[in-house]
């Protein structure tokens, strides 16, 4: 029995393309070998461990720039070569060995520098890896940083190379002397120079003079006008140099042979290091692909189960991304109670894509690859994966399409069990519908009895009815927009889907009379059943959308109810603080006024009430009164404006809240009127300056505030007890300067931008509410909310809240040059 069926399973689901992508991401043939050997696994611990290793390497790719990923050279064949006595590594191989050992050492050092809990699985792989300092240092003495044998590799080699240089220098001098003499004798052209032919230094001589220069003719030019002659004196020198070069080569071979003999005992450990290098290359390739696909390791359980949220087909996602199109994610679940999913729906609605998505993601997972889905997903392990998809007709085996399907069904029924996952596309098709449907229903019933897991697509109504009544089988529908006649590519589990055959035929323009005859032939009951499925689908989709919207609104209201309560208390507190500050400012102003009035009276007395002086003093008092009125009026208007805005905001918010969330809008409590009498301590309502009641009638009261005596409407004053009056006088000035300083400091420290990236929706909404409240208090009309792009969930939730905020005039995306869709600009109605 095979774990995977059929043999071309990987080609059918597109996994061969996944292998190709991994090959392209490998740095060496060693990593590619691991890709070739990658296979379907059933041991939970092995799968989970491999997924954990790739997850750790994904973190390295995202967070570390210094991981050593150079010089992944494969020296295994060279090392196998020197297993035989007398064989040796060439200088180039020695250079590659040195650099690859540098990579092994750098990788081990990288993981040793990290904390144990950061990369526990990858760090564990380096435990038994040796870095061979002896071998590395020995190579350093033999070759230089350019991969060439060092002159001082041995004393013999150094002496040989010195002799070569000396002979070459002497020969060069003698050769140039001969050339110069030949030019003087007219045997060689003046511009001629020494050249090399067949590794020998020669002089270019005119063909007619070649016998006049004693030596050996080695070559001629293409035209025959020039001959290349090696003078007899130089022949012997060249021969000596050639003998020295042979000696140099023999010494280099001896050096390399000695080195190969020295490292032969360490070959097994070296092979192990290269296996480690290949595995790291393989894990790195898997991690790079996971980052490209935005893939993760889901929650793993050691049982057959599928509970996936927002799963996507990686190859389809890659294709659509190139076309700037978005893929619709898949939500699917299978468990021990509902272990077979029967998917129905219109053609080209996504049924086969859904089936292939399950196939390739489960296969990738059990090959140790991360898969693209949500972190809320859960995945299990199956012992077998069987698939029947596409046309398997065979001329050689005399199999029709339907016969090949039946052969597959025979294999499935024979070898399936409760840990198998069966994937069947277009179940029952290829033969007479009624007979094919009956056979398909019997096979489905058998698979259900075996408690096999499965994802099956079909158009047969009898299978939909069976799934509705059979325990262990559940219907699923690919959603379809019947109004616009477009597939939505969304799977909904729990109800069967309609094929929309008549609607699609009508959309493409099939004559109406043909459709009417088809309706008569198939029967009105069947058409009504299909229509009922569509109506149920439409109604369920509508009410599901409504329910989600209501739930979302309720959630926002629940999360913000306490925030509103706190906001209201803070608003009231700020209002009282502002009023108190204004009253204390007025008290200070009144003190100054009293002083100026007393000075004016003294001045009048001193000049004995001269008419002009008295007139001037009165005018000064009148002007002072106007100044006071203007200042008080300005302060009152400013304070009233801010308080009214806060009060108006609460009123508007209440209009948009359900009854249970409405909050009271602040209003000053009206105190019961207490009977006034002469001599009482009183104050003007809303102020904190204490005065003495001198006279009282039905409408007005005369009150003395220190040296200032004024008449005010009786309804505007209130009586104070002696203790209240003393307390007010004592505390009147204590907090005024502090409140003023705090408010001013907050005003200048306020920033019109807030960053809520990475926060949960509830936390972000709460902070934005407080942010808008402060903006209203400080009269800042335009705000910027930095939420990032991501999947758009946070942005959508924020904008839903802004729509319900009465003080928000409008909002929009920031200009593309300043952040675009990642920032929302909010304009307040101030």
LOFIVEX-455899 format. One record per residue (C-alpha): residue number from 1; x, y, z; residue in one letter; chain. Coordinates in steps of 0.25 Angstrom, whole numbers, plus 2048, in hexadecimal, padded with zeros to 3 digits. Layout:
# LOFIVEX-455899
NUM  X  Y  Z  A  A
...
***
This chain:
# LOFIVEX-455899
1  800  800  800  X  A
2  805  80E  7FC  X  A
3  804  81A  805  X  A
4  802  822  7F9  X  A
5  7F9  81E  7ED  X  A
6  7FA  81F  7E1  X  A
7  809  81F  7DE  X  A
8  808  82D  7D6  X  A
9  801  833  7E3  X  A
10  80B  83E  7E3  X  A
11  809  842  7D5  X  A
12  7FA  842  7D7  X  A
13  7FA  84C  7E2  X  A
14  805  854  7DD  X  A
15  80F  851  7E7  X  A
16  81A  84F  7DC  X  A
17  81A  85E  7DB  X  A
18  81C  85F  7EA  X  A
19  829  856  7E9  X  A
20  82E  85F  7DD  X  A
21  82C  86B  7E5  X  A
22  834  865  7F0  X  A
23  83F  861  7E7  X  A
24  840  86F  7E2  X  A
25  842  874  7F0  X  A
26  84D  86A  7F4  X  A
27  85B  86F  7F4  X  A
28  862  862  7F1  X  A
29  860  854  7EB  X  A
30  860  84F  7FA  X  A
31  853  857  7FD  X  A
32  84D  852  7F0  X  A
33  84F  844  7F4  X  A
34  847  846  800  X  A
35  83C  84C  7F7  X  A
36  83C  840  7EF  X  A
37  83C  837  7FB  X  A
38  830  83E  801  X  A
39  824  835  803  X  A
40  816  833  809  X  A
41  818  830  818  X  A
42  80E  82A  823  X  A
43  816  82C  830  X  A
44  811  837  838  X  A
45  81E  83A  83F  X  A
46  826  83B  832  X  A
47  81C  844  82B  X  A
48  81A  84D  837  X  A
49  82A  84E  839  X  A
50  82C  851  82A  X  A
51  821  85C  82A  X  A
52  827  862  837  X  A
53  835  863  830  X  A
54  830  86A  824  X  A
55  828  874  82D  X  A
56  835  877  835  X  A
57  83C  87A  828  X  A
58  831  883  823  X  A
59  834  88B  82F  X  A
60  843  88C  82B  X  A
61  83F  890  81D  X  A
62  836  89B  823  X  A
63  83E  8A0  82E  X  A
64  84D  89D  82B  X  A
65  855  8A2  820  X  A
66  862  89B  824  X  A
67  85F  88D  822  X  A
68  86B  886  81A  X  A
69  865  882  80D  X  A
70  872  882  804  X  A
71  87B  877  7FF  X  A
72  872  86B  800  X  A
73  87B  862  7F7  X  A
74  879  853  7F6  X  A
75  887  84D  7F8  X  A
76  881  83F  7FB  X  A
77  886  839  7ED  X  A
78  894  83E  7EF  X  A
79  894  839  7FD  X  A
80  88F  82B  7F8  X  A
81  89B  82C  7EE  X  A
82  8A6  82D  7F9  X  A
83  8A0  821  800  X  A
84  8AA  819  7F7  X  A
85  8B9  819  7FB  X  A
86  8C1  822  7F2  X  A
87  8B6  82B  7ED  X  A
88  8B6  83A  7F1  X  A
89  8AD  846  7F1  X  A
90  8B1  851  7E6  X  A
91  8B4  85F  7EA  X  A
92  8A6  864  7E5  X  A
93  89F  859  7ED  X  A
94  8A8  85D  7F9  X  A
95  8A3  86B  7F8  X  A
96  894  867  7F7  X  A
97  897  85E  804  X  A
98  89C  869  80B  X  A
99  891  873  808  X  A
100  886  868  80B  X  A
101  88C  865  818  X  A
102  88C  874  81B  X  A
103  87D  874  818  X  A
104  87B  868  822  X  A
105  882  86F  82D  X  A
106  87B  87C  82A  X  A
107  86D  875  82B  X  A
108  871  86E  838  X  A
109  876  87B  83E  X  A
110  869  882  83A  X  A
111  861  878  842  X  A
112  86A  877  84E  X  A
113  869  886  850  X  A
114  85A  886  851  X  A
115  852  883  85D  X  A
116  84D  874  85E  X  A
117  83E  878  85E  X  A
118  83F  880  851  X  A
119  843  875  847  X  A
120  843  868  850  X  A
121  840  85F  844  X  A
122  84B  864  83B  X  A
123  855  866  846  X  A
124  853  857  849  X  A
125  858  854  83B  X  A
126  865  85A  83E  X  A
127  868  852  84A  X  A
128  871  847  843  X  A
129  876  850  838  X  A
130  886  851  838  X  A
131  88C  85E  832  X  A
132  89A  857  830  X  A
133  8A4  862  834  X  A
134  8B0  859  831  X  A
135  8AB  857  823  X  A
136  8A8  865  821  X  A
137  8B5  86A  826  X  A
138  8BD  860  81E  X  A
139  8B6  865  811  X  A
140  8BA  873  815  X  A
141  8C8  86F  815  X  A
142  8C7  869  807  X  A
143  8BE  873  7FF  X  A
144  8BC  882  7FF  X  A
145  8AF  88A  7FF  X  A
146  8AE  889  7F0  X  A
147  8AF  87A  7F0  X  A
148  8BE  879  7EB  X  A
149  8C9  870  7F1  X  A
150  8D1  879  7FA  X  A
151  8E0  87B  7F7  X  A
152  8E4  877  805  X  A
153  8DB  86A  806  X  A
154  8E8  863  807  X  A
155  8F6  867  807  X  A
156  8F9  85F  7FA  X  A
157  8EE  866  7F3  X  A
158  8F3  873  7F7  X  A
159  901  870  7F2  X  A
160  8FC  86B  7E5  X  A
161  8F3  877  7E2  X  A
162  8FF  880  7E6  X  A
163  908  879  7DB  X  A
164  8FD  87A  7D1  X  A
165  8FC  889  7D3  X  A
166  90B  88A  7D2  X  A
167  90C  882  7C5  X  A
168  900  88A  7BF  X  A
169  907  897  7C3  X  A
170  914  893  7BC  X  A
171  90D  88E  7B0  X  A
172  905  89A  7AE  X  A
173  912  8A3  7AF  X  A
174  919  89B  7A5  X  A
175  90D  89A  79C  X  A
176  90C  8A9  79B  X  A
177  91B  8AB  799  X  A
178  91A  8A1  78D  X  A
179  90E  8A8  788  X  A
180  914  8B6  789  X  A
181  921  8B0  781  X  A
182  918  8AA  776  X  A
183  911  8B8  775  X  A
184  91E  8BE  773  X  A
185  922  8B4  769  X  A
186  915  8B6  761  X  A
187  910  8A8  763  X  A
188  904  8AD  76B  X  A
189  8FB  8B8  76A  X  A
190  8FD  8C4  773  X  A
191  8EF  8C2  77A  X  A
192  8F0  8B3  77C  X  A
193  8EF  8AE  78A  X  A
194  8F2  8A0  791  X  A
195  8E5  897  790  X  A
196  8E1  889  795  X  A
197  8DE  87D  78C  X  A
198  8DB  870  792  X  A
199  8E0  874  79F  X  A
200  8EE  879  79A  X  A
201  8F3  887  799  X  A
202  8F6  88A  78A  X  A
203  8FA  896  781  X  A
204  8F2  89A  775  X  A
205  8FC  89A  769  X  A
206  8F9  89E  75B  X  A
207  8F8  891  753  X  A
208  903  894  74A  X  A
209  90D  896  756  X  A
210  909  889  75E  X  A
211  916  882  75A  X  A
212  91E  88E  75E  X  A
213  91A  88D  76D  X  A
214  91F  880  773  X  A
215  914  878  77A  X  A
216  907  86F  778  X  A
217  8FB  874  770  X  A
218  8EF  871  778  X  A
219  8E4  877  770  X  A
220  8E0  881  764  X  A
221  8D6  88B  763  X  A
222  8C9  889  75A  X  A
223  8CF  891  74F  X  A
224  8DD  88A  74F  X  A
225  8E4  897  750  X  A
226  8E8  895  75F  X  A
227  8EF  88A  765  X  A
228  8F0  887  774  X  A
229  8FE  883  778  X  A
230  904  87F  786  X  A
231  912  882  786  X  A
232  91C  877  78A  X  A
233  921  87E  796  X  A
234  912  87E  79B  X  A
235  90F  870  798  X  A
236  917  86B  7A4  X  A
237  912  875  7AD  X  A
238  903  871  7A9  X  A
239  906  863  7AC  X  A
240  90C  866  7BA  X  A
241  8FF  86E  7BD  X  A
242  8F6  862  7B8  X  A
243  8FE  858  7C0  X  A
244  8FC  861  7CC  X  A
245  8ED  862  7C9  X  A
246  8EC  853  7C9  X  A
247  8F2  853  7D7  X  A
248  8E9  85D  7DC  X  A
249  8DD  855  7D7  X  A
250  8E2  848  7DE  X  A
251  8E4  850  7EB  X  A
252  8D6  855  7EA  X  A
253  8D1  847  7E8  X  A
254  8D9  842  7F4  X  A
255  8D3  84D  7FD  X  A
256  8C5  84A  7F8  X  A
257  8C7  83B  7FA  X  A
258  8CC  83D  808  X  A
259  8C0  846  80C  X  A
260  8B7  83C  806  X  A
261  8BD  831  80E  X  A
262  8BC  839  81B  X  A
263  8AD  83C  81A  X  A
264  8AA  82E  815  X  A
265  8A6  829  824  X  A
266  89C  835  825  X  A
267  894  832  818  X  A
268  888  82C  81F  X  A
269  887  839  828  X  A
270  889  841  81C  X  A
271  87E  83A  814  X  A
272  875  83C  820  X  A
273  878  84B  820  X  A
274  874  84C  811  X  A
275  867  845  814  X  A
276  864  850  81F  X  A
277  868  85A  814  X  A
278  85E  854  80A  X  A
279  853  853  815  X  A
280  855  862  819  X  A
281  854  865  80A  X  A
282  847  85D  809  X  A
283  841  863  815  X  A
284  845  871  811  X  A
285  83E  86F  803  X  A
286  831  86A  80A  X  A
287  831  876  813  X  A
288  833  880  807  X  A
289  827  879  800  X  A
290  81F  87A  80D  X  A
291  822  889  80E  X  A
292  81E  88B  7FF  X  A
293  811  884  802  X  A
294  80F  88A  80F  X  A
295  80E  87C  815  X  A
296  80E  878  823  X  A
297  80E  86B  82C  X  A
298  7FF  869  831  X  A
299  7FB  863  83E  X  A
300  7FF  854  83C  X  A
301  7F7  848  842  X  A
302  7FB  83A  841  X  A
303  7EE  835  83B  X  A
304  7E7  836  82D  X  A
305  7E0  844  82E  X  A
306  7DF  850  825  X  A
307  7DA  85E  82B  X  A
308  7E0  868  822  X  A
309  7DD  877  821  X  A
310  7E1  880  815  X  A
311  7E8  875  80E  X  A
312  7ED  878  800  X  A
313  7F3  870  7F5  X  A
314  802  875  7F4  X  A
315  803  873  7E5  X  A
316  7F6  87A  7E2  X  A
317  7F9  885  7EB  X  A
318  807  887  7E4  X  A
319  800  888  7D6  X  A
320  7F5  891  7DB  X  A
321  7FF  89A  7E1  X  A
322  806  89C  7D4  X  A
323  7F9  8A1  7CE  X  A
324  7F6  8AA  7DA  X  A
325  7EA  8A2  7DE  X  A
326  7E6  89D  7EC  X  A
327  7E4  88F  7F0  X  A
328  7D8  88B  7F8  X  A
329  7DC  883  804  X  A
330  7D6  876  808  X  A
331  7D0  872  815  X  A
332  7CE  863  817  X  A
333  7CD  859  822  X  A
334  7CC  84A  823  X  A
335  7CC  842  830  X  A
336  7C8  834  836  X  A
337  7B9  838  836  X  A
338  7B8  83E  828  X  A
339  7C4  838  821  X  A
340  7BF  838  812  X  A
341  7BC  846  80B  X  A
342  7B3  845  7FF  X  A
343  7B5  852  7F7  X  A
344  7AB  856  7EC  X  A
345  7A9  863  7E4  X  A
346  7AA  868  7D6  X  A
347  7B4  865  7CC  X  A
348  7C1  86F  7CD  X  A
349  7BC  872  7DB  X  A
350  7C8  86D  7E2  X  A
351  7C5  85F  7E6  X  A
352  7D2  859  7E0  X  A
353  7DA  864  7E5  X  A
354  7D5  861  7F3  X  A
355  7D8  853  7F2  X  A
356  7E6  855  7EC  X  A
357  7E9  85F  7F7  X  A
358  7E6  855  802  X  A
359  7EF  84B  7FA  X  A
360  7FB  853  7F8  X  A
361  7FB  85A  806  X  A
362  7F9  84D  80E  X  A
363  804  846  805  X  A
364  80E  852  807  X  A
365  80B  852  816  X  A
366  80F  843  817  X  A
367  81B  846  80E  X  A
368  820  850  819  X  A
369  81C  85C  812  X  A
370  815  868  818  X  A
371  807  86B  812  X  A
372  800  879  80F  X  A
373  7F4  87A  819  X  A
374  7EF  881  825  X  A
375  7F6  87F  833  X  A
376  7E9  87B  839  X  A
377  7E9  86E  830  X  A
378  7EB  860  835  X  A
379  7F1  855  82D  X  A
380  7F3  846  82F  X  A
381  7FA  83A  829  X  A
382  7F5  82F  81F  X  A
383  7FB  822  81C  X  A
384  7F6  822  80D  X  A
385  7F3  82C  803  X  A
386  7EB  827  7F7  X  A
387  7E6  830  7EB  X  A
388  7DD  82E  7DF  X  A
389  7DD  83A  7D6  X  A
390  7DE  83C  7C7  X  A
391  7DE  833  7BB  X  A
392  7E5  826  7BD  X  A
393  7E1  81E  7B0  X  A
394  7EC  815  7AB  X  A
395  7ED  810  79D  X  A
396  7F7  806  7A1  X  A
397  7EF  800  7AC  X  A
398  7E2  801  7A5  X  A
399  7DC  80A  7B0  X  A
400  7D1  814  7AD  X  A
401  7D0  821  7B6  X  A
402  7C5  81A  7BE  X  A
403  7CC  80D  7BF  X  A
404  7D8  814  7C5  X  A
405  7D0  81B  7CF  X  A
406  7CA  80E  7D3  X  A
407  7D8  808  7D5  X  A
408  7DB  813  7DE  X  A
409  7CF  811  7E6  X  A
410  7D2  802  7E7  X  A
411  7E0  806  7ED  X  A
412  7DA  810  7F6  X  A
413  7CF  807  7FC  X  A
414  7D9  7FC  7FE  X  A
415  7E4  804  805  X  A
416  7DD  80F  80C  X  A
417  7DC  810  81B  X  A
418  7D9  81A  826  X  A
419  7E6  821  823  X  A
420  7E5  822  814  X  A
421  7E2  82F  80D  X  A
422  7DA  82D  800  X  A
423  7D9  838  7F5  X  A
424  7CF  835  7EA  X  A
425  7CC  840  7DF  X  A
426  7BF  83F  7D7  X  A
427  7BA  832  7DE  X  A
428  7B2  829  7D6  X  A
429  7B3  830  7C8  X  A
430  7B7  829  7BC  X  A
431  7AC  81F  7BA  X  A
432  79C  81F  7B9  X  A
433  798  829  7C4  X  A
434  78E  820  7CC  X  A
435  797  814  7CC  X  A
436  7A3  81C  7CF  X  A
437  79C  824  7DA  X  A
438  798  816  7E0  X  A
439  7A6  810  7E0  X  A
440  7AC  81D  7E5  X  A
441  7A2  81D  7F1  X  A
442  7A5  80F  7F5  X  A
443  7B4  812  7F4  X  A
444  7B2  81E  7FD  X  A
445  7AA  816  807  X  A
446  7B6  80C  808  X  A
447  7C0  817  80A  X  A
448  7B7  81D  815  X  A
449  7B6  80F  81C  X  A
450  7C5  80E  81B  X  A
451  7C6  81C  822  X  A
452  7CF  821  817  X  A
453  7D1  82F  816  X  A
454  7CE  836  809  X  A
455  7CC  842  801  X  A
456  7C3  83E  7F5  X  A
457  7BD  847  7EA  X  A
458  7B0  844  7E2  X  A
459  7A4  849  7DB  X  A
460  79B  83D  7DE  X  A
461  78E  840  7E6  X  A
462  78D  832  7EC  X  A
463  79B  834  7F2  X  A
464  796  841  7F8  X  A
465  78A  83A  7FE  X  A
466  793  82F  804  X  A
467  79D  839  80A  X  A
468  791  840  811  X  A
469  78C  834  818  X  A
470  799  82B  81A  X  A
471  7A0  82C  827  X  A
472  7AF  830  824  X  A
473  7AD  837  817  X  A
474  7AA  846  816  X  A
475  7A6  84E  80A  X  A
476  7AE  85A  805  X  A
477  7AA  865  7FA  X  A
478  7B3  86E  7F2  X  A
479  7AC  87B  7F3  X  A
480  7A6  882  7E6  X  A
481  7A1  890  7E4  X  A
482  794  88D  7DD  X  A
483  791  89B  7DB  X  A
484  79D  89E  7D3  X  A
485  7A0  890  7CF  X  A
486  7AE  890  7D4  X  A
487  7B5  885  7DD  X  A
488  7BA  88A  7EA  X  A
489  7C4  87F  7EC  X  A
490  7C0  87E  7FB  X  A
491  7BD  870  802  X  A
492  7B1  86F  80B  X  A
493  7B0  862  813  X  A
494  7A3  85D  818  X  A
495  79A  85E  80C  X  A
496  79A  859  7FD  X  A
497  79D  862  7F1  X  A
498  795  864  7E5  X  A
499  79B  862  7D7  X  A
500  794  86E  7D1  X  A
501  793  867  7C4  X  A
502  787  86E  7BE  X  A
503  78C  87C  7C3  X  A
504  79A  87A  7BD  X  A
505  793  875  7B0  X  A
506  78A  881  7B0  X  A
507  796  88A  7B2  X  A
508  79E  885  7A6  X  A
509  792  887  79D  X  A
510  78C  879  79B  X  A
511  77E  87B  795  X  A
512  772  87C  79F  X  A
513  76A  871  798  X  A
514  775  867  79A  X  A
515  776  86A  7A8  X  A
516  767  869  7AA  X  A
517  767  85B  7A3  X  A
518  772  857  7AD  X  A
519  76A  85C  7B9  X  A
520  75F  853  7B4  X  A
521  768  847  7B2  X  A
522  76F  848  7BF  X  A
523  762  84B  7C7  X  A
524  75D  856  7CF  X  A
525  760  850  7DC  X  A
526  76F  84F  7D9  X  A
527  76F  85D  7D4  X  A
528  768  862  7E1  X  A
529  772  85A  7EA  X  A
530  77E  861  7E3  X  A
531  777  86F  7E4  X  A
532  774  86C  7F3  X  A
533  783  869  7F5  X  A
534  786  877  7EE  X  A
535  77C  87E  7F7  X  A
536  781  878  803  X  A
537  78F  87C  7FF  X  A
538  78B  88A  7FC  X  A
539  783  88C  809  X  A
540  78E  885  812  X  A
541  799  88E  80C  X  A
542  790  89A  80E  X  A
543  78D  897  81D  X  A
544  79B  892  820  X  A
545  7A0  8A0  81B  X  A
546  796  8A7  824  X  A
547  79A  89E  830  X  A
548  7A9  8A1  82E  X  A
549  7A6  8B0  82D  X  A
550  79D  8B0  839  X  A
551  7A7  8A8  841  X  A
552  7B3  8B1  83D  X  A
553  7AA  8BD  841  X  A
554  7A7  8B7  84E  X  A
555  7B5  8B3  851  X  A
556  7BA  8C1  84F  X  A
557  7AF  8C7  858  X  A
558  7B2  8BC  863  X  A
559  7C1  8C0  862  X  A
560  7BE  8CF  862  X  A
561  7B3  8D0  86D  X  A
562  7BD  8D1  878  X  A
563  7C6  8DA  870  X  A
564  7BA  8E4  86E  X  A
565  7B7  8E4  87D  X  A
566  7C6  8E8  880  X  A
567  7C5  8F2  875  X  A
568  7B9  8F8  87A  X  A
569  7BF  8F9  888  X  A
570  7CC  8FF  882  X  A
571  7C4  909  87A  X  A
572  7BD  90E  887  X  A
573  7CA  90F  88E  X  A
574  7D0  917  883  X  A
575  7C4  920  883  X  A
576  7C4  923  892  X  A
577  7D3  925  891  X  A
578  7D1  92F  886  X  A
579  7C6  937  88D  X  A
580  7CE  937  89A  X  A
581  7DA  93D  893  X  A
582  7D1  947  88C  X  A
583  7CB  94B  899  X  A
584  7D8  94C  8A0  X  A
585  7DD  955  895  X  A
586  7D1  95E  897  X  A
587  7D4  95F  8A6  X  A
588  7E2  963  8A3  X  A
589  7DD  96D  899  X  A
590  7D3  973  8A3  X  A
591  7DE  975  8AD  X  A
592  7E5  97D  8A4  X  A
593  7D9  985  8A0  X  A
594  7D6  988  8AF  X  A
595  7E4  98D  8B1  X  A
596  7E3  997  8A5  X  A
597  7D5  99C  8AA  X  A
598  7DB  99F  8B7  X  A
599  7E7  9A6  8B1  X  A
600  7DD  9AE  8A9  X  A
601  7D5  9B2  8B5  X  A
602  7E2  9B6  8BC  X  A
603  7E6  9BF  8B0  X  A
604  7D8  9C6  8B0  X  A
605  7DA  9C9  8BF  X  A
606  7E8  9CE  8BD  X  A
607  7E4  9D8  8B2  X  A
608  7D7  9DC  8BA  X  A
609  7CE  9D7  8B0  X  A
610  7D2  9E0  8A5  X  A
611  7C8  9DF  89A  X  A
612  7D1  9DB  88F  X  A
613  7D9  9D2  897  X  A
614  7CC  9CB  89C  X  A
615  7C7  9CA  88E  X  A
616  7D4  9C4  889  X  A
617  7D4  9BA  895  X  A
618  7C5  9B5  891  X  A
619  7CA  9B3  883  X  A
620  7D5  9AB  887  X  A
621  7CB  9A2  890  X  A
622  7C2  9A1  884  X  A
623  7CD  99C  87B  X  A
624  7D2  993  885  X  A
625  7C4  98D  886  X  A
626  7C4  98B  877  X  A
627  7D1  984  877  X  A
628  7CC  97B  882  X  A
629  7BF  978  87B  X  A
630  7C7  975  86E  X  A
631  7D1  96B  875  X  A
632  7C6  964  87D  X  A
633  7BD  963  870  X  A
634  7C9  95D  868  X  A
635  7CC  953  873  X  A
636  7BE  94F  874  X  A
637  7BC  94D  865  X  A
638  7C8  945  864  X  A
639  7C5  93C  870  X  A
640  7B6  93B  86C  X  A
641  7BB  937  85E  X  A
642  7C3  92C  863  X  A
643  7B9  927  86D  X  A
644  7AE  928  862  X  A
645  7B6  920  859  X  A
646  7B8  915  863  X  A
647  7AA  915  867  X  A
648  7A5  915  859  X  A
649  7AE  909  856  X  A
650  7A8  901  861  X  A
651  79A  905  85C  X  A
652  79D  900  84E  X  A
653  7A3  8F3  853  X  A
654  797  8F0  85A  X  A
655  78F  8F1  84E  X  A
656  797  8E6  847  X  A
657  797  8DD  854  X  A
658  78D  8D2  858  X  A
659  785  8D6  864  X  A
660  78D  8CD  86D  X  A
661  79A  8D5  869  X  A
662  795  8E3  86A  X  A
663  79C  8EC  874  X  A
664  797  8F8  87B  X  A
665  79C  905  876  X  A
666  7A2  90E  881  X  A
667  79A  91A  886  X  A
668  79C  921  893  X  A
669  793  91D  89E  X  A
670  789  927  8A2  X  A
671  78A  92A  8B1  X  A
672  77E  92D  8B9  X  A
673  77C  93C  8BB  X  A
674  77F  93F  8CA  X  A
675  779  94B  8D1  X  A
676  783  957  8D1  X  A
677  785  961  8DC  X  A
678  78E  96E  8DF  X  A
679  79C  96A  8E3  X  A
680  79C  95C  8DC  X  A
681  7A9  957  8D5  X  A
682  7A5  956  8C6  X  A
683  7AB  954  8B9  X  A
684  7A7  956  8AA  X  A
685  7A3  948  8A5  X  A
686  7AE  942  89C  X  A
687  7B9  94A  8A3  X  A
688  7C1  948  8B0  X  A
689  7C3  957  8B5  X  A
690  7BC  958  8C3  X  A
691  7B4  965  8C6  X  A
692  7AC  96B  8D1  X  A
693  79D  96D  8CF  X  A
694  79A  97C  8D2  X  A
695  78C  97E  8CD  X  A
696  781  976  8C7  X  A
697  773  978  8BF  X  A
698  76A  96F  8B7  X  A
699  773  971  8AA  X  A
700  781  975  8AE  X  A
701  78C  974  8B8  X  A
702  797  97D  8BD  X  A
703  7A4  975  8BF  X  A
704  7B1  97A  8C4  X  A
705  7BD  973  8BF  X  A
706  7C8  979  8C7  X  A
707  7C9  988  8C4  X  A
708  7C0  986  8B8  X  A
709  7B1  987  8BA  X  A
710  7A8  983  8AE  X  A
711  799  980  8AB  X  A
712  796  972  8A5  X  A
713  789  96B  8A2  X  A
714  784  963  8AE  X  A
715  783  956  8A6  X  A
716  791  957  8A2  X  A
717  797  955  8B1  X  A
718  797  94A  8BA  X  A
719  799  949  8C9  X  A
720  7A5  943  8D0  X  A
721  7A8  93E  8DE  X  A
722  7B3  944  8E5  X  A
723  7BB  937  8E4  X  A
724  7B9  937  8D5  X  A
725  7BD  945  8D4  X  A
726  7CA  943  8DB  X  A
727  7CE  937  8D3  X  A
728  7CB  93E  8C6  X  A
729  7D4  94A  8CB  X  A
730  7DF  940  8CF  X  A
731  7DF  937  8C2  X  A
732  7DC  942  8B8  X  A
733  7EA  945  8B3  X  A
734  7F1  937  8B7  X  A
735  7ED  930  8AA  X  A
736  7EB  93B  8A0  X  A
737  7FA  93C  89B  X  A
738  7FC  92D  89B  X  A
739  7EF  92B  892  X  A
740  7F3  935  889  X  A
741  801  930  887  X  A
742  7FC  922  885  X  A
743  7F2  926  87A  X  A
744  7FC  92E  873  X  A
745  806  923  874  X  A
746  7FD  919  86F  X  A
747  7F8  922  863  X  A
748  807  924  85E  X  A
749  80A  915  860  X  A
750  7FE  910  859  X  A
751  802  909  84B  X  A
752  7F8  908  840  X  A
753  7FD  8FA  83C  X  A
754  7FB  8ED  843  X  A
755  802  8E0  840  X  A
756  7F9  8D3  843  X  A
757  800  8C9  83A  X  A
758  801  8BB  83F  X  A
759  7F6  8BE  84A  X  A
760  7E9  8B6  84B  X  A
761  7DC  8BC  846  X  A
762  7D6  8BF  854  X  A
763  7E3  8C5  859  X  A
764  7E5  8CE  84D  X  A
765  7D6  8D3  84D  X  A
766  7D7  8D7  85C  X  A
767  7E4  8DF  859  X  A
768  7DE  8E6  84D  X  A
769  7D2  8EA  855  X  A
770  7DB  8F0  85F  X  A
771  7E3  8F6  854  X  A
772  7D7  8FD  84E  X  A
773  7D2  902  85B  X  A
774  7DF  909  85E  X  A
775  7DF  90F  850  X  A
776  7D1  915  852  X  A
777  7D6  91B  860  X  A
778  7E2  921  859  X  A
779  7DB  925  84C  X  A
780  7E4  91D  843  X  A
781  7DB  91B  836  X  A
782  7E4  911  82E  X  A
783  7E9  904  833  X  A
784  7F2  8F8  82D  X  A
785  7F0  8EA  832  X  A
786  7FB  8E1  82E  X  A
787  7F6  8D2  82D  X  A
788  7FE  8CC  822  X  A
789  7F9  8C4  816  X  A
790  7FA  8B5  81A  X  A
791  7ED  8AD  817  X  A
792  7E5  8BA  819  X  A
793  7DD  8B5  825  X  A
794  7E2  8BF  82F  X  A
795  7DF  8CA  824  X  A
796  7D1  8C6  821  X  A
797  7CD  8C5  830  X  A
798  7D3  8D3  833  X  A
799  7CB  8D9  827  X  A
800  7BE  8D2  82C  X  A
801  7C0  8D9  839  X  A
802  7C3  8E6  833  X  A
803  7B6  8E5  82B  X  A
804  7AF  8E5  838  X  A
805  7B6  8F0  83E  X  A
806  7AE  8FD  83D  X  A
807  7BA  907  83F  X  A
808  7C1  901  833  X  A
809  7BD  909  826  X  A
810  7C5  900  81C  X  A
811  7D1  8F7  81B  X  A
812  7DA  8F2  80F  X  A
813  7E6  8EB  80C  X  A
814  7F3  8F3  80D  X  A
815  7FA  8F7  800  X  A
816  802  8EC  7FA  X  A
817  80F  8F3  7FC  X  A
818  80D  8F4  80B  X  A
819  808  8E6  80E  X  A
820  7FC  8E4  805  X  A
821  7F2  8D9  80A  X  A
822  7FA  8D6  817  X  A
823  7F6  8E4  81D  X  A
824  7E7  8EA  81F  X  A
825  7E6  8F9  81F  X  A
826  7DA  8FD  828  X  A
827  7D4  90B  827  X  A
828  7CB  90F  834  X  A
829  7BF  918  834  X  A
830  7C4  923  83D  X  A
***
